Amino acid sequence: MNAHVGMSMVSNQPYGLREHPFRMTPDARLYFPSTIHSRAYAHLLYGLAQNEGFVVITGEVGAGKTTLVEHLCEQLDPATYVVARIATSQVSGDDLLRLAADAFGTETEGSKVAILRGITAALRKGERRYLLIVDEAQALPLPALEELRMLSNITGEAGQALLQTILLGQPQFRRTLASPDLDQLRQRILASYHLGQLSREETHAYIEHRMRAVGWNGVPGWGEGAIDLVHQHSGGVPRRINRLCSRVLLGGELEHAPQLSAALVEATALELEDDLGGGFEPEAAAEAAAPASVAKALAELDQRLARLEHIVAQRERIYNRLRDLFGDSVTGHKDFRP
Protein backbone atom coordinates (compact mmCIF):
# COMPACT_ATOMS: atom_id res chain seq x y z
CA MET A 1 0.00 0.00 0.00
CA ASN A 2 1.17 3.50 -0.77
CA ALA A 3 2.86 4.98 2.33
CA HIS A 4 0.96 8.25 2.04
CA VAL A 5 -2.42 6.52 1.94
CA GLY A 6 -1.47 4.17 4.77
CA MET A 7 -0.61 7.06 7.05
CA SER A 8 -3.90 8.75 6.15
CA MET A 9 -5.90 5.65 6.92
CA VAL A 10 -4.23 5.37 10.34
CA SER A 11 -5.01 8.99 11.20
CA ASN A 12 -8.47 8.68 9.63
CA GLN A 13 -8.00 12.13 8.16
CA PRO A 14 -7.05 13.24 4.64
CA TYR A 15 -3.32 13.51 3.91
CA GLY A 16 -2.43 12.32 7.41
CA LEU A 17 -3.55 15.54 9.11
CA ARG A 18 -4.12 15.36 12.86
CA GLU A 19 -7.74 16.46 12.50
CA HIS A 20 -10.01 17.50 9.71
CA PRO A 21 -9.35 21.21 9.02
CA PHE A 22 -12.77 21.92 7.56
CA ARG A 23 -15.30 20.65 10.06
CA MET A 24 -18.85 21.85 9.55
CA THR A 25 -19.43 22.31 13.28
CA PRO A 26 -18.01 25.44 14.97
CA ASP A 27 -14.57 24.94 16.52
CA ALA A 28 -13.06 27.84 18.46
CA ARG A 29 -9.59 26.28 18.18
CA LEU A 30 -9.64 27.00 14.44
CA TYR A 31 -10.93 30.55 14.81
CA PHE A 32 -9.49 32.80 12.11
CA PRO A 33 -9.24 36.52 12.97
CA SER A 34 -10.24 37.95 9.61
CA THR A 35 -10.84 41.67 9.29
CA ILE A 36 -14.59 41.30 9.68
CA HIS A 37 -14.39 38.80 12.53
CA SER A 38 -11.82 40.92 14.37
CA ARG A 39 -14.13 43.92 14.12
CA ALA A 40 -17.08 41.87 15.35
CA TYR A 41 -14.95 40.61 18.24
CA ALA A 42 -14.02 44.19 19.14
CA HIS A 43 -17.74 45.05 19.26
CA LEU A 44 -18.33 42.11 21.60
CA LEU A 45 -15.54 43.22 23.93
CA TYR A 46 -16.80 46.80 23.92
CA GLY A 47 -20.32 45.66 24.75
CA LEU A 48 -19.15 43.42 27.61
CA ALA A 49 -17.08 46.27 29.04
CA GLN A 50 -20.29 48.27 29.55
CA ASN A 51 -21.63 45.64 32.02
CA GLU A 52 -25.21 45.99 30.78
CA GLY A 53 -27.51 45.82 27.79
CA PHE A 54 -27.37 43.87 24.55
CA VAL A 55 -24.80 43.13 21.85
CA VAL A 56 -26.13 42.05 18.44
CA ILE A 57 -24.12 40.09 15.85
CA THR A 58 -25.78 39.21 12.55
CA GLY A 59 -24.59 37.40 9.45
CA GLU A 60 -25.55 34.93 6.76
CA VAL A 61 -25.87 31.24 7.61
CA GLY A 62 -22.31 29.95 8.02
CA ALA A 63 -20.72 33.40 8.37
CA GLY A 64 -18.98 32.38 11.61
CA LYS A 65 -21.21 33.89 14.31
CA THR A 66 -21.17 30.85 16.58
CA THR A 67 -17.42 30.27 16.15
CA LEU A 68 -16.83 33.93 17.01
CA VAL A 69 -18.78 33.61 20.27
CA GLU A 70 -17.14 30.25 21.06
CA HIS A 71 -13.80 32.07 20.77
CA LEU A 72 -15.06 34.82 23.08
CA CYS A 73 -16.23 32.30 25.69
CA GLU A 74 -12.81 30.63 25.68
CA GLN A 75 -11.27 33.98 26.65
CA LEU A 76 -13.70 34.70 29.50
CA ASP A 77 -12.55 33.91 33.03
CA PRO A 78 -14.93 31.34 34.59
CA ALA A 79 -14.27 32.97 37.94
CA THR A 80 -15.75 36.20 36.58
CA TYR A 81 -18.50 35.06 34.20
CA VAL A 82 -21.39 32.65 34.27
CA VAL A 83 -22.30 31.94 30.64
CA ALA A 84 -25.69 30.51 29.67
CA ARG A 85 -26.63 29.66 26.10
CA ILE A 86 -29.92 29.24 24.29
CA ALA A 87 -30.34 28.03 20.71
CA THR A 88 -33.84 29.12 19.84
CA SER A 89 -36.53 27.95 17.50
CA GLN A 90 -40.04 29.35 17.30
CA VAL A 91 -40.75 29.75 21.01
CA SER A 92 -43.21 31.90 22.93
CA GLY A 93 -42.20 34.48 25.48
CA ASP A 94 -43.04 32.15 28.39
CA ASP A 95 -41.09 29.29 26.80
CA LEU A 96 -38.08 31.55 26.39
CA LEU A 97 -38.22 32.38 30.08
CA ARG A 98 -38.20 28.67 30.87
CA LEU A 99 -35.21 28.14 28.55
CA ALA A 100 -33.37 30.98 30.31
CA ALA A 101 -34.23 29.51 33.71
CA ASP A 102 -32.96 26.13 32.63
CA ALA A 103 -29.75 27.70 31.27
CA PHE A 104 -29.12 29.37 34.65
CA GLY A 105 -30.04 26.24 36.61
CA THR A 106 -33.20 27.54 38.21
CA GLU A 107 -36.71 26.09 38.43
CA THR A 108 -38.52 25.91 35.07
CA GLU A 109 -41.94 24.86 36.33
CA GLY A 110 -44.64 27.05 37.79
CA SER A 111 -46.08 30.42 36.92
CA LYS A 112 -44.29 33.14 34.99
CA VAL A 113 -43.89 35.12 38.19
CA ALA A 114 -42.31 32.15 39.97
CA ILE A 115 -39.88 31.56 37.11
CA LEU A 116 -38.88 35.24 37.06
CA ARG A 117 -38.32 35.16 40.82
CA GLY A 118 -36.09 32.12 40.44
CA ILE A 119 -33.99 33.78 37.70
CA THR A 120 -33.74 37.00 39.72
CA ALA A 121 -32.61 35.11 42.82
CA ALA A 122 -29.96 33.26 40.80
CA LEU A 123 -28.62 36.48 39.27
CA ARG A 124 -28.43 38.20 42.66
CA LYS A 125 -26.92 35.22 44.44
CA GLY A 126 -23.38 35.23 43.12
CA GLU A 127 -20.60 37.74 42.65
CA ARG A 128 -19.91 36.70 39.06
CA ARG A 129 -21.32 38.43 35.99
CA TYR A 130 -24.06 36.68 34.04
CA LEU A 131 -23.97 36.48 30.26
CA LEU A 132 -26.84 35.05 28.21
CA ILE A 133 -26.09 34.07 24.59
CA VAL A 134 -29.12 33.58 22.34
CA ASP A 135 -28.44 31.97 18.95
CA GLU A 136 -30.82 32.00 15.97
CA ALA A 137 -32.48 35.08 17.42
CA GLN A 138 -34.23 35.79 14.10
CA ALA A 139 -36.65 32.96 14.99
CA LEU A 140 -37.87 34.74 18.13
CA PRO A 141 -41.30 36.39 18.03
CA LEU A 142 -41.65 39.92 19.38
CA PRO A 143 -43.09 38.81 22.77
CA ALA A 144 -40.03 36.62 23.37
CA LEU A 145 -37.68 39.51 22.58
CA GLU A 146 -39.67 41.66 24.98
CA GLU A 147 -39.15 39.04 27.71
CA LEU A 148 -35.40 39.30 27.11
CA ARG A 149 -35.64 43.05 27.54
CA MET A 150 -37.48 42.55 30.82
CA LEU A 151 -34.70 40.25 32.04
CA SER A 152 -32.18 43.00 31.30
CA ASN A 153 -34.03 45.19 33.84
CA ILE A 154 -33.00 42.95 36.75
CA THR A 155 -30.60 44.88 38.96
CA GLY A 156 -28.57 44.34 42.11
CA GLU A 157 -28.81 46.18 45.42
CA ALA A 158 -26.56 48.94 44.11
CA GLY A 159 -28.67 49.34 40.97
CA GLN A 160 -26.17 47.64 38.68
CA ALA A 161 -27.37 45.46 35.81
CA LEU A 162 -26.94 41.76 36.58
CA LEU A 163 -27.39 40.31 33.10
CA GLN A 164 -25.94 41.01 29.68
CA THR A 165 -27.25 39.38 26.51
CA ILE A 166 -25.61 38.60 23.17
CA LEU A 167 -28.08 38.08 20.31
CA LEU A 168 -26.89 36.14 17.26
CA GLY A 169 -29.08 36.11 14.18
CA GLN A 170 -29.37 35.99 10.43
CA PRO A 171 -29.66 39.24 8.42
CA GLN A 172 -33.46 39.37 8.68
CA PHE A 173 -33.09 39.83 12.45
CA ARG A 174 -32.00 43.41 11.79
CA ARG A 175 -35.38 44.05 10.17
CA THR A 176 -37.10 42.54 13.20
CA LEU A 177 -35.20 44.88 15.50
CA ALA A 178 -36.38 47.84 13.42
CA SER A 179 -39.97 47.17 14.51
CA PRO A 180 -41.58 50.11 16.36
CA ASP A 181 -42.67 47.60 19.02
CA LEU A 182 -39.02 46.99 19.95
CA ASP A 183 -38.00 50.60 20.53
CA GLN A 184 -37.16 49.98 24.19
CA LEU A 185 -35.02 46.97 23.28
CA ARG A 186 -33.15 48.95 20.60
CA GLN A 187 -32.29 51.58 23.19
CA ARG A 188 -30.48 48.89 25.19
CA ILE A 189 -28.32 47.69 22.28
CA LEU A 190 -24.82 48.94 23.04
CA ALA A 191 -23.00 47.40 20.07
CA SER A 192 -24.11 45.82 16.82
CA TYR A 193 -22.15 44.36 13.90
CA HIS A 194 -22.97 42.51 10.69
CA LEU A 195 -20.57 39.81 9.53
CA GLY A 196 -19.94 39.99 5.80
CA GLN A 197 -17.97 37.62 3.58
CA LEU A 198 -14.24 37.00 3.42
CA SER A 199 -12.32 38.69 0.63
CA ARG A 200 -10.38 36.66 -1.92
CA GLU A 201 -7.13 37.34 -0.07
CA GLU A 202 -8.62 36.39 3.30
CA THR A 203 -10.09 33.22 1.84
CA HIS A 204 -6.51 32.21 0.98
CA ALA A 205 -5.38 33.04 4.52
CA TYR A 206 -8.40 31.31 6.09
CA ILE A 207 -7.80 28.02 4.27
CA GLU A 208 -4.08 27.98 5.01
CA HIS A 209 -4.67 28.94 8.66
CA ARG A 210 -7.05 26.04 9.25
CA MET A 211 -4.79 23.54 7.51
CA ARG A 212 -1.68 24.64 9.42
CA ALA A 213 -3.63 24.37 12.69
CA VAL A 214 -3.99 20.61 12.15
CA GLY A 215 -0.46 19.85 11.03
CA TRP A 216 -0.35 20.80 7.34
CA ASN A 217 3.23 20.93 6.03
CA GLY A 218 2.48 22.17 2.54
CA VAL A 219 1.29 18.82 1.17
CA PRO A 220 -1.05 18.86 -0.57
CA GLY A 221 -0.33 22.17 -2.20
CA TRP A 222 -2.96 24.32 -3.81
CA GLY A 223 -2.58 24.77 -7.55
CA GLU A 224 -2.64 28.11 -9.32
CA GLY A 225 -6.10 29.61 -9.20
CA ALA A 226 -7.52 26.80 -7.04
CA ILE A 227 -8.27 28.87 -3.94
CA ASP A 228 -9.54 31.72 -6.10
CA LEU A 229 -12.14 29.27 -7.41
CA VAL A 230 -13.00 28.24 -3.83
CA HIS A 231 -13.70 31.89 -3.10
CA GLN A 232 -15.72 32.29 -6.27
CA HIS A 233 -17.93 29.28 -5.60
CA SER A 234 -18.32 29.88 -1.84
CA GLY A 235 -18.84 33.62 -1.95
CA GLY A 236 -16.35 33.94 0.92
CA VAL A 237 -18.77 32.41 3.45
CA PRO A 238 -16.71 30.30 5.90
CA ARG A 239 -19.08 27.34 6.14
CA ARG A 240 -19.38 27.14 2.36
CA ILE A 241 -15.60 27.29 2.13
CA ASN A 242 -15.39 24.42 4.61
CA ARG A 243 -17.92 22.33 2.73
CA LEU A 244 -16.17 22.73 -0.61
CA CYS A 245 -12.62 22.32 0.75
CA SER A 246 -13.62 19.20 2.66
CA ARG A 247 -14.77 17.52 -0.53
CA VAL A 248 -11.74 18.76 -2.46
CA LEU A 249 -9.42 17.25 0.16
CA LEU A 250 -11.27 13.94 -0.05
CA GLY A 251 -11.04 13.88 -3.83
CA GLY A 252 -7.35 14.77 -3.79
CA GLU A 253 -6.60 12.13 -1.16
CA LEU A 254 -8.32 9.34 -3.06
CA GLU A 255 -6.54 10.31 -6.28
CA HIS A 256 -3.13 10.58 -4.53
CA ALA A 257 -2.90 14.16 -5.78
CA PRO A 258 0.12 16.03 -4.33
CA GLN A 259 -1.57 19.24 -5.45
CA LEU A 260 -5.20 20.35 -5.33
CA SER A 261 -5.79 21.81 -8.77
CA ALA A 262 -8.20 24.41 -10.03
CA ALA A 263 -9.80 21.70 -12.20
CA LEU A 264 -10.44 19.57 -9.10
CA VAL A 265 -12.04 22.51 -7.27
CA GLU A 266 -14.24 23.33 -10.26
CA ALA A 267 -15.35 19.73 -10.71
CA THR A 268 -16.02 19.32 -6.98
CA ALA A 269 -18.06 22.52 -6.83
CA LEU A 270 -20.18 21.31 -9.75
CA GLU A 271 -20.55 17.91 -8.11
CA LEU A 272 -21.75 19.56 -4.88
CA GLU A 273 -24.20 21.62 -6.86
CA ASP A 274 -25.61 18.51 -8.50
CA ASP A 275 -25.62 16.47 -5.28
CA LEU A 276 -27.27 19.12 -3.11
CA GLY A 277 -29.65 20.45 -5.73
CA GLY A 278 -28.39 24.00 -5.58
CA GLY A 279 -25.37 26.12 -6.38
CA PHE A 280 -23.17 28.12 -4.07
CA GLU A 281 -24.23 31.55 -5.27
CA PRO A 282 -27.86 32.33 -6.10
CA GLU A 283 -26.79 35.58 -7.72
CA ALA A 284 -24.62 33.73 -10.20
CA ALA A 285 -27.48 31.33 -10.96
CA ALA A 286 -29.81 34.23 -11.61
CA GLU A 287 -27.34 35.78 -14.02
CA ALA A 288 -26.96 32.45 -15.81
CA ALA A 289 -30.73 32.31 -16.27
CA ALA A 290 -30.75 35.63 -18.14
CA PRO A 291 -31.19 35.53 -21.94
CA ALA A 292 -27.99 34.84 -23.85
CA SER A 293 -26.99 34.36 -27.43
CA VAL A 294 -27.23 30.88 -28.90
CA ALA A 295 -23.49 30.75 -29.47
CA LYS A 296 -22.75 31.65 -25.88
CA ALA A 297 -25.31 29.14 -24.61
CA LEU A 298 -23.73 26.37 -26.70
CA ALA A 299 -20.25 27.28 -25.47
CA GLU A 300 -21.44 27.15 -21.86
CA LEU A 301 -23.10 23.80 -22.54
CA ASP A 302 -19.85 22.43 -23.96
CA GLN A 303 -17.98 23.58 -20.86
CA ARG A 304 -20.56 22.00 -18.57
CA LEU A 305 -20.41 18.71 -20.46
CA ALA A 306 -16.63 18.75 -20.17
CA ARG A 307 -16.89 19.26 -16.42
CA LEU A 308 -19.44 16.48 -16.13
CA GLU A 309 -17.14 14.14 -18.05
CA HIS A 310 -14.35 15.07 -15.65
CA ILE A 311 -16.60 14.29 -12.67
CA VAL A 312 -17.57 10.90 -14.11
CA ALA A 313 -13.91 10.03 -14.64
CA GLN A 314 -13.05 11.28 -11.15
CA ARG A 315 -15.79 9.20 -9.53
CA GLU A 316 -14.64 6.13 -11.44
CA ARG A 317 -11.08 6.63 -10.17
CA ILE A 318 -12.36 7.11 -6.62
CA TYR A 319 -14.46 3.97 -6.88
CA ASN A 320 -11.52 1.95 -8.17
CA ARG A 321 -9.30 3.27 -5.39
CA LEU A 322 -11.86 2.42 -2.69
CA ARG A 323 -12.32 -1.03 -4.19
CA ASP A 324 -8.54 -1.58 -4.11
CA LEU A 325 -8.41 -0.48 -0.47
CA PHE A 326 -11.49 -2.19 0.94
CA GLY A 327 -12.69 -4.70 -1.64
CA ASP A 328 -16.34 -5.15 -2.54
CA SER A 329 -17.44 -4.41 1.04
CA VAL A 330 -17.11 -0.67 0.41
CA THR A 331 -19.92 -0.79 -2.11
CA GLY A 332 -22.05 -3.54 -0.67
CA HIS A 333 -22.34 -5.13 -4.13
CA LYS A 334 -19.76 -6.31 -6.58
CA ASP A 335 -21.52 -4.68 -9.53
CA PHE A 336 -21.83 -1.25 -7.91
CA ARG A 337 -20.66 1.76 -9.91
CA PRO A 338 -20.76 5.41 -8.79
C-alpha positions in Angstrom: 0.0 0.0 0.0 1.2 3.5 -0.8 2.9 5.0 2.3 1.0 8.3 2.0 -2.4 6.5 1.9 -1.5 4.2 4.8 -0.6 7.1 7.1 -3.9 8.8 6.1 -5.9 5.7 6.9 -4.2 5.4 10.3 -5.0 9.0 11.2 -8.5 8.7 9.6 -8.0 12.1 8.2 -7.1 13.2 4.6 -3.3 13.5 3.9 -2.4 12.3 7.4 -3.5 15.5 9.1 -4.1 15.4 12.9 -7.7 16.5 12.5 -10.0 17.5 9.7 -9.4 21.2 9.0 -12.8 21.9 7.6 -15.3 20.6 10.1 -18.8 21.8 9.5 -19.4 22.3 13.3 -18.0 25.4 15.0 -14.6 24.9 16.5 -13.1 27.8 18.5 -9.6 26.3 18.2 -9.6 27.0 14.4 -10.9 30.6 14.8 -9.5 32.8 12.1 -9.2 36.5 13.0 -10.2 37.9 9.6 -10.8 41.7 9.3 -14.6 41.3 9.7 -14.4 38.8 12.5 -11.8 40.9 14.4 -14.1 43.9 14.1 -17.1 41.9 15.3 -15.0 40.6 18.2 -14.0 44.2 19.1 -17.7 45.0 19.3 -18.3 42.1 21.6 -15.5 43.2 23.9 -16.8 46.8 23.9 -20.3 45.7 24.8 -19.1 43.4 27.6 -17.1 46.3 29.0 -20.3 48.3 29.6 -21.6 45.6 32.0 -25.2 46.0 30.8 -27.5 45.8 27.8 -27.4 43.9 24.5 -24.8 43.1 21.9 -26.1 42.0 18.4 -24.1 40.1 15.9 -25.8 39.2 12.6 -24.6 37.4 9.4 -25.6 34.9 6.8 -25.9 31.2 7.6 -22.3 30.0 8.0 -20.7 33.4 8.4 -19.0 32.4 11.6 -21.2 33.9 14.3 -21.2 30.9 16.6 -17.4 30.3 16.2 -16.8 33.9 17.0 -18.8 33.6 20.3 -17.1 30.3 21.1 -13.8 32.1 20.8 -15.1 34.8 23.1 -16.2 32.3 25.7 -12.8 30.6 25.7 -11.3 34.0 26.7 -13.7 34.7 29.5 -12.5 33.9 33.0 -14.9 31.3 34.6 -14.3 33.0 37.9 -15.7 36.2 36.6 -18.5 35.1 34.2 -21.4 32.6 34.3 -22.3 31.9 30.6 -25.7 30.5 29.7 -26.6 29.7 26.1 -29.9 29.2 24.3 -30.3 28.0 20.7 -33.8 29.1 19.8 -36.5 28.0 17.5 -40.0 29.3 17.3 -40.8 29.7 21.0 -43.2 31.9 22.9 -42.2 34.5 25.5 -43.0 32.2 28.4 -41.1 29.3 26.8 -38.1 31.6 26.4 -38.2 32.4 30.1 -38.2 28.7 30.9 -35.2 28.1 28.6 -33.4 31.0 30.3 -34.2 29.5 33.7 -33.0 26.1 32.6 -29.8 27.7 31.3 -29.1 29.4 34.7 -30.0 26.2 36.6 -33.2 27.5 38.2 -36.7 26.1 38.4 -38.5 25.9 35.1 -41.9 24.9 36.3 -44.6 27.0 37.8 -46.1 30.4 36.9 -44.3 33.1 35.0 -43.9 35.1 38.2 -42.3 32.1 40.0 -39.9 31.6 37.1 -38.9 35.2 37.1 -38.3 35.2 40.8 -36.1 32.1 40.4 -34.0 33.8 37.7 -33.7 37.0 39.7 -32.6 35.1 42.8 -30.0 33.3 40.8 -28.6 36.5 39.3 -28.4 38.2 42.7 -26.9 35.2 44.4 -23.4 35.2 43.1 -20.6 37.7 42.7 -19.9 36.7 39.1 -21.3 38.4 36.0 -24.1 36.7 34.0 -24.0 36.5 30.3 -26.8 35.0 28.2 -26.1 34.1 24.6 -29.1 33.6 22.3 -28.4 32.0 19.0 -30.8 32.0 16.0 -32.5 35.1 17.4 -34.2 35.8 14.1 -36.6 33.0 15.0 -37.9 34.7 18.1 -41.3 36.4 18.0 -41.7 39.9 19.4 -43.1 38.8 22.8 -40.0 36.6 23.4 -37.7 39.5 22.6 -39.7 41.7 25.0 -39.1 39.0 27.7 -35.4 39.3 27.1 -35.6 43.1 27.5 -37.5 42.6 30.8 -34.7 40.2 32.0 -32.2 43.0 31.3 -34.0 45.2 33.8 -33.0 42.9 36.7 -30.6 44.9 39.0 -28.6 44.3 42.1 -28.8 46.2 45.4 -26.6 48.9 44.1 -28.7 49.3 41.0 -26.2 47.6 38.7 -27.4 45.5 35.8 -26.9 41.8 36.6 -27.4 40.3 33.1 -25.9 41.0 29.7 -27.3 39.4 26.5 -25.6 38.6 23.2 -28.1 38.1 20.3 -26.9 36.1 17.3 -29.1 36.1 14.2 -29.4 36.0 10.4 -29.7 39.2 8.4 -33.5 39.4 8.7 -33.1 39.8 12.4 -32.0 43.4 11.8 -35.4 44.0 10.2 -37.1 42.5 13.2 -35.2 44.9 15.5 -36.4 47.8 13.4 -40.0 47.2 14.5 -41.6 50.1 16.4 -42.7 47.6 19.0 -39.0 47.0 20.0 -38.0 50.6 20.5 -37.2 50.0 24.2 -35.0 47.0 23.3 -33.1 48.9 20.6 -32.3 51.6 23.2 -30.5 48.9 25.2 -28.3 47.7 22.3 -24.8 48.9 23.0 -23.0 47.4 20.1 -24.1 45.8 16.8 -22.2 44.4 13.9 -23.0 42.5 10.7 -20.6 39.8 9.5 -19.9 40.0 5.8 -18.0 37.6 3.6 -14.2 37.0 3.4 -12.3 38.7 0.6 -10.4 36.7 -1.9 -7.1 37.3 -0.1 -8.6 36.4 3.3 -10.1 33.2 1.8 -6.5 32.2 1.0 -5.4 33.0 4.5 -8.4 31.3 6.1 -7.8 28.0 4.3 -4.1 28.0 5.0 -4.7 28.9 8.7 -7.1 26.0 9.2 -4.8 23.5 7.5 -1.7 24.6 9.4 -3.6 24.4 12.7 -4.0 20.6 12.1 -0.5 19.8 11.0 -0.3 20.8 7.3 3.2 20.9 6.0 2.5 22.2 2.5 1.3 18.8 1.2 -1.0 18.9 -0.6 -0.3 22.2 -2.2 -3.0 24.3 -3.8 -2.6 24.8 -7.6 -2.6 28.1 -9.3 -6.1 29.6 -9.2 -7.5 26.8 -7.0 -8.3 28.9 -3.9 -9.5 31.7 -6.1 -12.1 29.3 -7.4 -13.0 28.2 -3.8 -13.7 31.9 -3.1 -15.7 32.3 -6.3 -17.9 29.3 -5.6 -18.3 29.9 -1.8 -18.8 33.6 -1.9 -16.3 33.9 0.9 -18.8 32.4 3.5 -16.7 30.3 5.9 -19.1 27.3 6.1 -19.4 27.1 2.4 -15.6 27.3 2.1 -15.4 24.4 4.6 -17.9 22.3 2.7 -16.2 22.7 -0.6 -12.6 22.3 0.7 -13.6 19.2 2.7 -14.8 17.5 -0.5 -11.7 18.8 -2.5 -9.4 17.2 0.2 -11.3 13.9 -0.1 -11.0 13.9 -3.8 -7.4 14.8 -3.8 -6.6 12.1 -1.2 -8.3 9.3 -3.1 -6.5 10.3 -6.3 -3.1 10.6 -4.5 -2.9 14.2 -5.8 0.1 16.0 -4.3 -1.6 19.2 -5.5 -5.2 20.4 -5.3 -5.8 21.8 -8.8 -8.2 24.4 -10.0 -9.8 21.7 -12.2 -10.4 19.6 -9.1 -12.0 22.5 -7.3 -14.2 23.3 -10.3 -15.4 19.7 -10.7 -16.0 19.3 -7.0 -18.1 22.5 -6.8 -20.2 21.3 -9.7 -20.5 17.9 -8.1 -21.8 19.6 -4.9 -24.2 21.6 -6.9 -25.6 18.5 -8.5 -25.6 16.5 -5.3 -27.3 19.1 -3.1 -29.6 20.4 -5.7 -28.4 24.0 -5.6 -25.4 26.1 -6.4 -23.2 28.1 -4.1 -24.2 31.6 -5.3 -27.9 32.3 -6.1 -26.8 35.6 -7.7 -24.6 33.7 -10.2 -27.5 31.3 -11.0 -29.8 34.2 -11.6 -27.3 35.8 -14.0 -27.0 32.4 -15.8 -30.7 32.3 -16.3 -30.8 35.6 -18.1 -31.2 35.5 -21.9 -28.0 34.8 -23.9 -27.0 34.4 -27.4 -27.2 30.9 -28.9 -23.5 30.8 -29.5 -22.8 31.7 -25.9 -25.3 29.1 -24.6 -23.7 26.4 -26.7 -20.3 27.3 -25.5 -21.4 27.1 -21.9 -23.1 23.8 -22.5 -19.8 22.4 -24.0 -18.0 23.6 -20.9 -20.6 22.0 -18.6 -20.4 18.7 -20.5 -16.6 18.8 -20.2 -16.9 19.3 -16.4 -19.4 16.5 -16.1 -17.1 14.1 -18.1 -14.3 15.1 -15.7 -16.6 14.3 -12.7 -17.6 10.9 -14.1 -13.9 10.0 -14.6 -13.1 11.3 -11.2 -15.8 9.2 -9.5 -14.6 6.1 -11.4 -11.1 6.6 -10.2 -12.4 7.1 -6.6 -14.5 4.0 -6.9 -11.5 2.0 -8.2 -9.3 3.3 -5.4 -11.9 2.4 -2.7 -12.3 -1.0 -4.2 -8.5 -1.6 -4.1 -8.4 -0.5 -0.5 -11.5 -2.2 0.9 -12.7 -4.7 -1.6 -16.3 -5.2 -2.5 -17.4 -4.4 1.0 -17.1 -0.7 0.4 -19.9 -0.8 -2.1 -22.0 -3.5 -0.7 -22.3 -5.1 -4.1 -19.8 -6.3 -6.6 -21.5 -4.7 -9.5 -21.8 -1.3 -7.9 -20.7 1.8 -9.9 -20.8 5.4 -8.8 
